[in-house]
Amino acid sequence: MAKKKEIYFGKGFKRIYFVIAGLWIALLVFLFFRRYYDCIGRQTDFFCDDYSLGSDLGGLIIWCGIVIPIYFFIKWIAQGFKK
């Protein structure tokens, strides 16, 4: 009788993580452009008084880049459960 194949969770985890990370980055980019277009036309708005494209772009890069160390941290934790 043939043995059943073991389920490989690593591949499924990667796919799920990449989809979630892609949605996270897309949401952040959307919010970045939304704030940019809202503040570019209305500089009198309370939330746009201290608007700076450079600081917003830097924040966007940091928040989008945070998915990389999180991936390796979760991968490191998952490797601890392997035999």
HTML snippet that shows the backbone in 3Dmol.js (N, CA, C, O; Angstrom):
<script src="https://3Dmol.org/build/3Dmol-min.js"></script>
<div id="view" style="width:600px;height:400px;position:relative"></div>
<script>
const pdb = `
ATOM      1  N   MET A   1       0.848  -1.175   0.000  1.00  0.00           N
ATOM      2  CA  MET A   1       0.000   0.000   0.000  1.00  0.00           C
ATOM      3  C   MET A   1       0.899   1.246   0.000  1.00  0.00           C
ATOM      4  O   MET A   1       1.897   1.295   0.719  1.00  0.00           O
ATOM      5  N   ALA A   2       0.548   2.222  -0.788  1.00  0.00           N
ATOM      6  CA  ALA A   2       1.340   3.450  -0.903  1.00  0.00           C
ATOM      7  C   ALA A   2       1.116   4.334   0.316  1.00  0.00           C
ATOM      8  O   ALA A   2       0.014   4.430   0.857  1.00  0.00           O
ATOM      9  N   LYS A   3       2.201   4.972   0.726  1.00  0.00           N
ATOM     10  CA  LYS A   3       2.099   5.899   1.864  1.00  0.00           C
ATOM     11  C   LYS A   3       1.480   7.205   1.410  1.00  0.00           C
ATOM     12  O   LYS A   3       1.669   7.654   0.280  1.00  0.00           O
ATOM     13  N   LYS A   4       0.738   7.795   2.325  1.00  0.00           N
ATOM     14  CA  LYS A   4       0.169   9.106   2.023  1.00  0.00           C
ATOM     15  C   LYS A   4       1.271  10.154   2.072  1.00  0.00           C
ATOM     16  O   LYS A   4       2.188  10.075   2.889  1.00  0.00           O
ATOM     17  N   LYS A   5       1.167  11.128   1.192  1.00  0.00           N
ATOM     18  CA  LYS A   5       2.133  12.220   1.193  1.00  0.00           C
ATOM     19  C   LYS A   5       1.881  13.119   2.401  1.00  0.00           C
ATOM     20  O   LYS A   5       0.743  13.364   2.801  1.00  0.00           O
ATOM     21  N   GLU A   6       2.969  13.591   2.953  1.00  0.00           N
ATOM     22  CA  GLU A   6       2.816  14.554   4.035  1.00  0.00           C
ATOM     23  C   GLU A   6       2.441  15.906   3.442  1.00  0.00           C
ATOM     24  O   GLU A   6       2.881  16.266   2.351  1.00  0.00           O
ATOM     25  N   ILE A   7       1.641  16.627   4.161  1.00  0.00           N
ATOM     26  CA  ILE A   7       1.238  17.953   3.705  1.00  0.00           C
ATOM     27  C   ILE A   7       2.387  18.911   3.988  1.00  0.00           C
ATOM     28  O   ILE A   7       2.920  18.957   5.096  1.00  0.00           O
ATOM     29  N   TYR A   8       2.752  19.666   2.976  1.00  0.00           N
ATOM     30  CA  TYR A   8       3.850  20.626   3.102  1.00  0.00           C
ATOM     31  C   TYR A   8       3.256  22.004   3.375  1.00  0.00           C
ATOM     32  O   TYR A   8       2.714  22.650   2.479  1.00  0.00           O
ATOM     33  N   PHE A   9       3.369  22.443   4.635  1.00  0.00           N
ATOM     34  CA  PHE A   9       2.764  23.698   5.045  1.00  0.00           C
ATOM     35  C   PHE A   9       3.600  24.915   4.645  1.00  0.00           C
ATOM     36  O   PHE A   9       3.074  26.025   4.576  1.00  0.00           O
ATOM     37  N   GLY A  10       4.874  24.724   4.385  1.00  0.00           N
ATOM     38  CA  GLY A  10       5.743  25.843   4.059  1.00  0.00           C
ATOM     39  C   GLY A  10       5.314  26.579   2.806  1.00  0.00           C
ATOM     40  O   GLY A  10       5.308  27.809   2.778  1.00  0.00           O
ATOM     41  N   LYS A  11       4.958  25.839   1.775  1.00  0.00           N
ATOM     42  CA  LYS A  11       4.561  26.448   0.512  1.00  0.00           C
ATOM     43  C   LYS A  11       3.245  27.211   0.662  1.00  0.00           C
ATOM     44  O   LYS A  11       3.091  28.310   0.131  1.00  0.00           O
ATOM     45  N   GLY A  12       2.313  26.624   1.380  1.00  0.00           N
ATOM     46  CA  GLY A  12       1.028  27.289   1.618  1.00  0.00           C
ATOM     47  C   GLY A  12       1.190  28.530   2.475  1.00  0.00           C
ATOM     48  O   GLY A  12       0.537  29.546   2.239  1.00  0.00           O
ATOM     49  N   PHE A  13       2.056  28.445   3.467  1.00  0.00           N
ATOM     50  CA  PHE A  13       2.320  29.601   4.324  1.00  0.00           C
ATOM     51  C   PHE A  13       2.893  30.752   3.515  1.00  0.00           C
ATOM     52  O   PHE A  13       2.482  31.899   3.687  1.00  0.00           O
ATOM     53  N   LYS A  14       3.842  30.452   2.631  1.00  0.00           N
ATOM     54  CA  LYS A  14       4.446  31.500   1.809  1.00  0.00           C
ATOM     55  C   LYS A  14       3.402  32.189   0.943  1.00  0.00           C
ATOM     56  O   LYS A  14       3.385  33.415   0.838  1.00  0.00           O
ATOM     57  N   ARG A  15       2.543  31.408   0.331  1.00  0.00           N
ATOM     58  CA  ARG A  15       1.519  31.994  -0.544  1.00  0.00           C
ATOM     59  C   ARG A  15       0.571  32.878   0.248  1.00  0.00           C
ATOM     60  O   ARG A  15       0.246  33.985  -0.182  1.00  0.00           O
ATOM     61  N   ILE A  16       0.126  32.398   1.395  1.00  0.00           N
ATOM     62  CA  ILE A  16      -0.780  33.185   2.222  1.00  0.00           C
ATOM     63  C   ILE A  16      -0.088  34.454   2.694  1.00  0.00           C
ATOM     64  O   ILE A  16      -0.687  35.528   2.659  1.00  0.00           O
ATOM     65  N   TYR A  17       1.165  34.351   3.136  1.00  0.00           N
ATOM     66  CA  TYR A  17       1.886  35.518   3.625  1.00  0.00           C
ATOM     67  C   TYR A  17       2.113  36.544   2.516  1.00  0.00           C
ATOM     68  O   TYR A  17       1.967  37.745   2.746  1.00  0.00           O
ATOM     69  N   PHE A  18       2.466  36.085   1.321  1.00  0.00           N
ATOM     70  CA  PHE A  18       2.711  37.021   0.217  1.00  0.00           C
ATOM     71  C   PHE A  18       1.433  37.731  -0.206  1.00  0.00           C
ATOM     72  O   PHE A  18       1.475  38.904  -0.578  1.00  0.00           O
ATOM     73  N   VAL A  19       0.300  37.040  -0.156  1.00  0.00           N
ATOM     74  CA  VAL A  19      -0.976  37.685  -0.486  1.00  0.00           C
ATOM     75  C   VAL A  19      -1.313  38.744   0.562  1.00  0.00           C
ATOM     76  O   VAL A  19      -1.705  39.860   0.222  1.00  0.00           O
ATOM     77  N   ILE A  20      -1.158  38.388   1.838  1.00  0.00           N
ATOM     78  CA  ILE A  20      -1.452  39.349   2.909  1.00  0.00           C
ATOM     79  C   ILE A  20      -0.487  40.534   2.845  1.00  0.00           C
ATOM     80  O   ILE A  20      -0.907  41.679   3.011  1.00  0.00           O
ATOM     81  N   ALA A  21       0.793  40.273   2.607  1.00  0.00           N
ATOM     82  CA  ALA A  21       1.778  41.357   2.505  1.00  0.00           C
ATOM     83  C   ALA A  21       1.481  42.242   1.302  1.00  0.00           C
ATOM     84  O   ALA A  21       1.624  43.462   1.389  1.00  0.00           O
ATOM     85  N   GLY A  22       1.076  41.666   0.199  1.00  0.00           N
ATOM     86  CA  GLY A  22       0.718  42.456  -0.986  1.00  0.00           C
ATOM     87  C   GLY A  22      -0.487  43.348  -0.731  1.00  0.00           C
ATOM     88  O   GLY A  22      -0.515  44.502  -1.159  1.00  0.00           O
ATOM     89  N   LEU A  23      -1.487  42.810  -0.028  1.00  0.00           N
ATOM     90  CA  LEU A  23      -2.649  43.627   0.322  1.00  0.00           C
ATOM     91  C   LEU A  23      -2.270  44.753   1.276  1.00  0.00           C
ATOM     92  O   LEU A  23      -2.773  45.870   1.155  1.00  0.00           O
ATOM     93  N   TRP A  24      -1.386  44.460   2.223  1.00  0.00           N
ATOM     94  CA  TRP A  24      -0.909  45.466   3.167  1.00  0.00           C
ATOM     95  C   TRP A  24      -0.212  46.617   2.428  1.00  0.00           C
ATOM     96  O   TRP A  24      -0.487  47.789   2.686  1.00  0.00           O
ATOM     97  N   ILE A  25       0.684  46.270   1.519  1.00  0.00           N
ATOM     98  CA  ILE A  25       1.420  47.285   0.758  1.00  0.00           C
ATOM     99  C   ILE A  25       0.466  48.070  -0.137  1.00  0.00           C
ATOM    100  O   ILE A  25       0.592  49.290  -0.244  1.00  0.00           O
ATOM    101  N   ALA A  26      -0.483  47.398  -0.780  1.00  0.00           N
ATOM    102  CA  ALA A  26      -1.443  48.086  -1.644  1.00  0.00           C
ATOM    103  C   ALA A  26      -2.294  49.066  -0.830  1.00  0.00           C
ATOM    104  O   ALA A  26      -2.573  50.171  -1.294  1.00  0.00           O
ATOM    105  N   LEU A  27      -2.701  48.678   0.359  1.00  0.00           N
ATOM    106  CA  LEU A  27      -3.479  49.562   1.223  1.00  0.00           C
ATOM    107  C   LEU A  27      -2.667  50.789   1.618  1.00  0.00           C
ATOM    108  O   LEU A  27      -3.179  51.908   1.590  1.00  0.00           O
ATOM    109  N   LEU A  28      -1.412  50.588   1.983  1.00  0.00           N
ATOM    110  CA  LEU A  28      -0.569  51.712   2.373  1.00  0.00           C
ATOM    111  C   LEU A  28      -0.314  52.666   1.213  1.00  0.00           C
ATOM    112  O   LEU A  28      -0.327  53.883   1.396  1.00  0.00           O
ATOM    113  N   VAL A  29      -0.086  52.128   0.036  1.00  0.00           N
ATOM    114  CA  VAL A  29       0.129  52.981  -1.142  1.00  0.00           C
ATOM    115  C   VAL A  29      -1.146  53.760  -1.462  1.00  0.00           C
ATOM    116  O   VAL A  29      -1.085  54.944  -1.794  1.00  0.00           O
ATOM    117  N   PHE A  30      -2.289  53.104  -1.364  1.00  0.00           N
ATOM    118  CA  PHE A  30      -3.558  53.779  -1.592  1.00  0.00           C
ATOM    119  C   PHE A  30      -3.747  54.928  -0.604  1.00  0.00           C
ATOM    120  O   PHE A  30      -4.123  56.032  -0.999  1.00  0.00           O
ATOM    121  N   LEU A  31      -3.488  54.672   0.677  1.00  0.00           N
ATOM    122  CA  LEU A  31      -3.643  55.727   1.683  1.00  0.00           C
ATOM    123  C   LEU A  31      -2.645  56.854   1.476  1.00  0.00           C
ATOM    124  O   LEU A  31      -2.967  58.016   1.725  1.00  0.00           O
ATOM    125  N   PHE A  32      -1.437  56.531   1.025  1.00  0.00           N
ATOM    126  CA  PHE A  32      -0.428  57.544   0.745  1.00  0.00           C
ATOM    127  C   PHE A  32      -0.907  58.486  -0.358  1.00  0.00           C
ATOM    128  O   PHE A  32      -0.865  59.706  -0.199  1.00  0.00           O
ATOM    129  N   PHE A  33      -1.362  57.917  -1.478  1.00  0.00           N
ATOM    130  CA  PHE A  33      -1.824  58.754  -2.587  1.00  0.00           C
ATOM    131  C   PHE A  33      -3.096  59.513  -2.235  1.00  0.00           C
ATOM    132  O   PHE A  33      -3.294  60.645  -2.678  1.00  0.00           O
ATOM    133  N   ARG A  34      -3.951  58.894  -1.442  1.00  0.00           N
ATOM    134  CA  ARG A  34      -5.172  59.585  -1.022  1.00  0.00           C
ATOM    135  C   ARG A  34      -4.831  60.822  -0.203  1.00  0.00           C
ATOM    136  O   ARG A  34      -5.392  61.893  -0.434  1.00  0.00           O
ATOM    137  N   ARG A  35      -3.920  60.684   0.747  1.00  0.00           N
ATOM    138  CA  ARG A  35      -3.531  61.835   1.558  1.00  0.00           C
ATOM    139  C   ARG A  35      -2.802  62.870   0.705  1.00  0.00           C
ATOM    140  O   ARG A  35      -2.998  64.072   0.883  1.00  0.00           O
ATOM    141  N   TYR A  36      -1.975  62.414  -0.207  1.00  0.00           N
ATOM    142  CA  TYR A  36      -1.237  63.328  -1.079  1.00  0.00           C
ATOM    143  C   TYR A  36      -2.198  64.184  -1.903  1.00  0.00           C
ATOM    144  O   TYR A  36      -2.055  65.405  -1.956  1.00  0.00           O
ATOM    145  N   TYR A  37      -3.178  63.542  -2.547  1.00  0.00           N
ATOM    146  CA  TYR A  37      -4.107  64.294  -3.386  1.00  0.00           C
ATOM    147  C   TYR A  37      -5.057  65.156  -2.557  1.00  0.00           C
ATOM    148  O   TYR A  37      -5.476  66.220  -3.012  1.00  0.00           O
ATOM    149  N   ASP A  38      -5.399  64.717  -1.358  1.00  0.00           N
ATOM    150  CA  ASP A  38      -6.245  65.538  -0.490  1.00  0.00           C
ATOM    151  C   ASP A  38      -5.498  66.781  -0.004  1.00  0.00           C
ATOM    152  O   ASP A  38      -6.084  67.860   0.072  1.00  0.00           O
ATOM    153  N   CYS A  39      -4.232  66.644   0.320  1.00  0.00           N
ATOM    154  CA  CYS A  39      -3.479  67.757   0.895  1.00  0.00           C
ATOM    155  C   CYS A  39      -2.881  68.675  -0.158  1.00  0.00           C
ATOM    156  O   CYS A  39      -2.599  69.837   0.136  1.00  0.00           O
ATOM    157  N   ILE A  40      -2.681  68.193  -1.367  1.00  0.00           N
ATOM    158  CA  ILE A  40      -2.051  69.021  -2.397  1.00  0.00           C
ATOM    159  C   ILE A  40      -2.980  70.174  -2.779  1.00  0.00           C
ATOM    160  O   ILE A  40      -2.505  71.277  -3.050  1.00  0.00           O
ATOM    161  N   GLY A  41      -4.264  69.948  -2.806  1.00  0.00           N
ATOM    162  CA  GLY A  41      -5.206  70.977  -3.212  1.00  0.00           C
ATOM    163  C   GLY A  41      -5.694  71.852  -2.067  1.00  0.00           C
ATOM    164  O   GLY A  41      -6.066  73.006  -2.279  1.00  0.00           O
ATOM    165  N   ARG A  42      -5.696  71.306  -0.853  1.00  0.00           N
ATOM    166  CA  ARG A  42      -6.247  72.031   0.290  1.00  0.00           C
ATOM    167  C   ARG A  42      -5.192  72.157   1.380  1.00  0.00           C
ATOM    168  O   ARG A  42      -5.168  71.338   2.298  1.00  0.00           O
ATOM    169  N   GLN A  43      -4.351  73.123   1.310  1.00  0.00           N
ATOM    170  CA  GLN A  43      -3.319  73.312   2.326  1.00  0.00           C
ATOM    171  C   GLN A  43      -3.875  73.940   3.598  1.00  0.00           C
ATOM    172  O   GLN A  43      -3.151  74.044   4.588  1.00  0.00           O
ATOM    173  N   THR A  44      -5.130  74.358   3.602  1.00  0.00           N
ATOM    174  CA  THR A  44      -5.715  74.962   4.796  1.00  0.00           C
ATOM    175  C   THR A  44      -6.344  73.927   5.711  1.00  0.00           C
ATOM    176  O   THR A  44      -6.759  74.263   6.820  1.00  0.00           O
ATOM    177  N   ASP A  45      -6.424  72.680   5.278  1.00  0.00           N
ATOM    178  CA  ASP A  45      -6.996  71.615   6.094  1.00  0.00           C
ATOM    179  C   ASP A  45      -6.134  71.394   7.337  1.00  0.00           C
ATOM    180  O   ASP A  45      -4.908  71.488   7.272  1.00  0.00           O
ATOM    181  N   PHE A  46      -6.772  71.101   8.457  1.00  0.00           N
ATOM    182  CA  PHE A  46      -6.073  70.916   9.731  1.00  0.00           C
ATOM    183  C   PHE A  46      -5.027  69.810   9.656  1.00  0.00           C
ATOM    184  O   PHE A  46      -3.936  69.956  10.207  1.00  0.00           O
ATOM    185  N   PHE A  47      -5.342  68.717   8.988  1.00  0.00           N
ATOM    186  CA  PHE A  47      -4.422  67.586   8.908  1.00  0.00           C
ATOM    187  C   PHE A  47      -3.312  67.796   7.887  1.00  0.00           C
ATOM    188  O   PHE A  47      -2.356  67.021   7.852  1.00  0.00           O
ATOM    189  N   CYS A  48      -3.419  68.819   7.065  1.00  0.00           N
ATOM    190  CA  CYS A  48      -2.432  69.064   6.019  1.00  0.00           C
ATOM    191  C   CYS A  48      -1.501  70.228   6.348  1.00  0.00           C
ATOM    192  O   CYS A  48      -0.680  70.609   5.514  1.00  0.00           O
ATOM    193  N   ASP A  49      -1.614  70.801   7.553  1.00  0.00           N
ATOM    194  CA  ASP A  49      -0.776  71.950   7.904  1.00  0.00           C
ATOM    195  C   ASP A  49       0.706  71.603   7.857  1.00  0.00           C
ATOM    196  O   ASP A  49       1.518  72.392   7.372  1.00  0.00           O
ATOM    197  N   ASP A  50       1.052  70.446   8.352  1.00  0.00           N
ATOM    198  CA  ASP A  50       2.468  70.058   8.391  1.00  0.00           C
ATOM    199  C   ASP A  50       2.782  68.961   7.380  1.00  0.00           C
ATOM    200  O   ASP A  50       3.681  68.151   7.606  1.00  0.00           O
ATOM    201  N   TYR A  51       2.050  68.927   6.269  1.00  0.00           N
ATOM    202  CA  TYR A  51       2.240  67.877   5.276  1.00  0.00           C
ATOM    203  C   TYR A  51       3.585  68.027   4.576  1.00  0.00           C
ATOM    204  O   TYR A  51       3.956  69.115   4.135  1.00  0.00           O
ATOM    205  N   SER A  52       4.302  66.922   4.484  1.00  0.00           N
ATOM    206  CA  SER A  52       5.569  66.894   3.776  1.00  0.00           C
ATOM    207  C   SER A  52       5.616  65.612   2.957  1.00  0.00           C
ATOM    208  O   SER A  52       5.488  64.513   3.497  1.00  0.00           O
ATOM    209  N   LEU A  53       5.798  65.762   1.669  1.00  0.00           N
ATOM    210  CA  LEU A  53       5.843  64.589   0.787  1.00  0.00           C
ATOM    211  C   LEU A  53       7.010  63.678   1.152  1.00  0.00           C
ATOM    212  O   LEU A  53       6.882  62.454   1.118  1.00  0.00           O
ATOM    213  N   GLY A  54       8.138  64.272   1.499  1.00  0.00           N
ATOM    214  CA  GLY A  54       9.316  63.471   1.854  1.00  0.00           C
ATOM    215  C   GLY A  54       9.104  62.623   3.088  1.00  0.00           C
ATOM    216  O   GLY A  54       9.477  61.450   3.105  1.00  0.00           O
ATOM    217  N   SER A  55       8.511  63.196   4.121  1.00  0.00           N
ATOM    218  CA  SER A  55       8.302  62.421   5.340  1.00  0.00           C
ATOM    219  C   SER A  55       7.231  61.357   5.135  1.00  0.00           C
ATOM    220  O   SER A  55       7.336  60.258   5.679  1.00  0.00           O
ATOM    221  N   ASP A  56       6.204  61.675   4.356  1.00  0.00           N
ATOM    222  CA  ASP A  56       5.188  60.668   4.072  1.00  0.00           C
ATOM    223  C   ASP A  56       5.750  59.534   3.225  1.00  0.00           C
ATOM    224  O   ASP A  56       5.418  58.369   3.447  1.00  0.00           O
ATOM    225  N   LEU A  57       6.588  59.864   2.266  1.00  0.00           N
ATOM    226  CA  LEU A  57       7.196  58.836   1.428  1.00  0.00           C
ATOM    227  C   LEU A  57       8.153  57.964   2.243  1.00  0.00           C
ATOM    228  O   LEU A  57       8.206  56.750   2.045  1.00  0.00           O
ATOM    229  N   GLY A  58       8.898  58.571   3.146  1.00  0.00           N
ATOM    230  CA  GLY A  58       9.781  57.798   4.022  1.00  0.00           C
ATOM    231  C   GLY A  58       9.005  56.853   4.919  1.00  0.00           C
ATOM    232  O   GLY A  58       9.398  55.702   5.111  1.00  0.00           O
ATOM    233  N   GLY A  59       7.901  57.342   5.467  1.00  0.00           N
ATOM    234  CA  GLY A  59       7.041  56.484   6.285  1.00  0.00           C
ATOM    235  C   GLY A  59       6.449  55.339   5.491  1.00  0.00           C
ATOM    236  O   GLY A  59       6.346  54.215   5.982  1.00  0.00           O
ATOM    237  N   LEU A  60       6.056  55.634   4.249  1.00  0.00           N
ATOM    238  CA  LEU A  60       5.508  54.588   3.376  1.00  0.00           C
ATOM    239  C   LEU A  60       6.534  53.498   3.125  1.00  0.00           C
ATOM    240  O   LEU A  60       6.208  52.312   3.177  1.00  0.00           O
ATOM    241  N   ILE A  61       7.767  53.891   2.855  1.00  0.00           N
ATOM    242  CA  ILE A  61       8.823  52.910   2.596  1.00  0.00           C
ATOM    243  C   ILE A  61       9.091  52.057   3.829  1.00  0.00           C
ATOM    244  O   ILE A  61       9.263  50.843   3.722  1.00  0.00           O
ATOM    245  N   ILE A  62       9.126  52.683   4.988  1.00  0.00           N
ATOM    246  CA  ILE A  62       9.367  51.936   6.225  1.00  0.00           C
ATOM    247  C   ILE A  62       8.233  50.959   6.497  1.00  0.00           C
ATOM    248  O   ILE A  62       8.483  49.790   6.791  1.00  0.00           O
ATOM    249  N   TRP A  63       6.985  51.423   6.402  1.00  0.00           N
ATOM    250  CA  TRP A  63       5.847  50.550   6.697  1.00  0.00           C
ATOM    251  C   TRP A  63       5.675  49.447   5.659  1.00  0.00           C
ATOM    252  O   TRP A  63       5.202  48.362   5.995  1.00  0.00           O
ATOM    253  N   CYS A  64       6.046  49.698   4.412  1.00  0.00           N
ATOM    254  CA  CYS A  64       5.986  48.639   3.400  1.00  0.00           C
ATOM    255  C   CYS A  64       7.140  47.657   3.572  1.00  0.00           C
ATOM    256  O   CYS A  64       6.983  46.462   3.320  1.00  0.00           O
ATOM    257  N   GLY A  65       8.289  48.153   3.996  1.00  0.00           N
ATOM    258  CA  GLY A  65       9.454  47.302   4.176  1.00  0.00           C
ATOM    259  C   GLY A  65       9.404  46.430   5.419  1.00  0.00           C
ATOM    260  O   GLY A  65      10.188  45.490   5.548  1.00  0.00           O
ATOM    261  N   ILE A  66       8.489  46.730   6.334  1.00  0.00           N
ATOM    262  CA  ILE A  66       8.406  45.963   7.582  1.00  0.00           C
ATOM    263  C   ILE A  66       7.963  44.520   7.325  1.00  0.00           C
ATOM    264  O   ILE A  66       8.167  43.653   8.175  1.00  0.00           O
ATOM    265  N   VAL A  67       7.360  44.257   6.167  1.00  0.00           N
ATOM    266  CA  VAL A  67       6.902  42.890   5.879  1.00  0.00           C
ATOM    267  C   VAL A  67       8.078  41.932   5.700  1.00  0.00           C
ATOM    268  O   VAL A  67       7.925  40.732   5.924  1.00  0.00           O
ATOM    269  N   ILE A  68       9.236  42.429   5.305  1.00  0.00           N
ATOM    270  CA  ILE A  68      10.398  41.561   5.072  1.00  0.00           C
ATOM    271  C   ILE A  68      10.932  40.974   6.384  1.00  0.00           C
ATOM    272  O   ILE A  68      11.062  39.753   6.475  1.00  0.00           O
ATOM    273  N   PRO A  69      11.247  41.785   7.403  1.00  0.00           N
ATOM    274  CA  PRO A  69      11.719  41.164   8.650  1.00  0.00           C
ATOM    275  C   PRO A  69      10.647  40.327   9.349  1.00  0.00           C
ATOM    276  O   PRO A  69      10.966  39.346  10.020  1.00  0.00           O
ATOM    277  N   ILE A  70       9.387  40.707   9.196  1.00  0.00           N
ATOM    278  CA  ILE A  70       8.316  39.900   9.798  1.00  0.00           C
ATOM    279  C   ILE A  70       8.278  38.518   9.162  1.00  0.00           C
ATOM    280  O   ILE A  70       8.078  37.523   9.859  1.00  0.00           O
ATOM    281  N   TYR A  71       8.467  38.444   7.838  1.00  0.00           N
ATOM    282  CA  TYR A  71       8.477  37.156   7.137  1.00  0.00           C
ATOM    283  C   TYR A  71       9.583  36.249   7.692  1.00  0.00           C
ATOM    284  O   TYR A  71       9.342  35.081   7.994  1.00  0.00           O
ATOM    285  N   PHE A  72      10.790  36.795   7.822  1.00  0.00           N
ATOM    286  CA  PHE A  72      11.894  35.977   8.311  1.00  0.00           C
ATOM    287  C   PHE A  72      11.723  35.597   9.772  1.00  0.00           C
ATOM    288  O   PHE A  72      12.150  34.517  10.180  1.00  0.00           O
ATOM    289  N   PHE A  73      11.107  36.462  10.567  1.00  0.00           N
ATOM    290  CA  PHE A  73      10.843  36.134  11.965  1.00  0.00           C
ATOM    291  C   PHE A  73       9.833  34.994  12.082  1.00  0.00           C
ATOM    292  O   PHE A  73      10.032  34.067  12.866  1.00  0.00           O
ATOM    293  N   ILE A  74       8.763  35.060  11.313  1.00  0.00           N
ATOM    294  CA  ILE A  74       7.763  33.984  11.348  1.00  0.00           C
ATOM    295  C   ILE A  74       8.345  32.693  10.785  1.00  0.00           C
ATOM    296  O   ILE A  74       8.051  31.609  11.287  1.00  0.00           O
ATOM    297  N   LYS A  75       9.164  32.803   9.753  1.00  0.00           N
ATOM    298  CA  LYS A  75       9.821  31.622   9.184  1.00  0.00           C
ATOM    299  C   LYS A  75      10.747  30.974  10.208  1.00  0.00           C
ATOM    300  O   LYS A  75      10.799  29.748  10.313  1.00  0.00           O
ATOM    301  N   TRP A  76      11.479  31.799  10.966  1.00  0.00           N
ATOM    302  CA  TRP A  76      12.363  31.290  12.013  1.00  0.00           C
ATOM    303  C   TRP A  76      11.571  30.565  13.101  1.00  0.00           C
ATOM    304  O   TRP A  76      12.006  29.527  13.600  1.00  0.00           O
ATOM    305  N   ILE A  77      10.423  31.103  13.463  1.00  0.00           N
ATOM    306  CA  ILE A  77       9.568  30.443  14.464  1.00  0.00           C
ATOM    307  C   ILE A  77       9.043  29.124  13.918  1.00  0.00           C
ATOM    308  O   ILE A  77       9.017  28.130  14.645  1.00  0.00           O
ATOM    309  N   ALA A  78       8.624  29.090  12.654  1.00  0.00           N
ATOM    310  CA  ALA A  78       8.093  27.867  12.054  1.00  0.00           C
ATOM    311  C   ALA A  78       9.145  26.783  11.948  1.00  0.00           C
ATOM    312  O   ALA A  78       8.826  25.602  12.078  1.00  0.00           O
ATOM    313  N   GLN A  79      10.406  27.162  11.712  1.00  0.00           N
ATOM    314  CA  GLN A  79      11.476  26.173  11.635  1.00  0.00           C
ATOM    315  C   GLN A  79      11.728  25.509  12.979  1.00  0.00           C
ATOM    316  O   GLN A  79      12.245  24.393  13.033  1.00  0.00           O
ATOM    317  N   GLY A  80      11.376  26.170  14.042  1.00  0.00           N
ATOM    318  CA  GLY A  80      11.523  25.582  15.362  1.00  0.00           C
ATOM    319  C   GLY A  80      10.577  24.417  15.620  1.00  0.00           C
ATOM    320  O   GLY A  80      10.821  23.614  16.521  1.00  0.00           O
ATOM    321  N   PHE A  81       9.495  24.311  14.838  1.00  0.00           N
ATOM    322  CA  PHE A  81       8.531  23.245  15.011  1.00  0.00           C
ATOM    323  C   PHE A  81       8.807  22.034  14.134  1.00  0.00           C
ATOM    324  O   PHE A  81       8.131  21.014  14.264  1.00  0.00           O
ATOM    325  N   LYS A  82       9.794  22.129  13.240  1.00  0.00           N
ATOM    326  CA  LYS A  82      10.133  20.994  12.373  1.00  0.00           C
ATOM    327  C   LYS A  82      10.927  19.960  13.163  1.00  0.00           C
ATOM    328  O   LYS A  82      11.597  20.277  14.146  1.00  0.00           O
ATOM    329  N   LYS A  83      10.833  18.734  12.711  1.00  0.00           N
ATOM    330  CA  LYS A  83      11.560  17.641  13.370  1.00  0.00           C
ATOM    331  C   LYS A  83      12.999  17.660  13.005  1.00  0.00           C
ATOM    332  O   LYS A  83      13.764  16.813  13.466  1.00  0.00           O
TER     333      LYS A  83
END
`;
const viewer = $3Dmol.createViewer("view");
viewer.addModel(pdb, "pdb");
viewer.setStyle({}, {cartoon: {color: "spectrum"}});
viewer.zoomTo();
viewer.render();
</script>
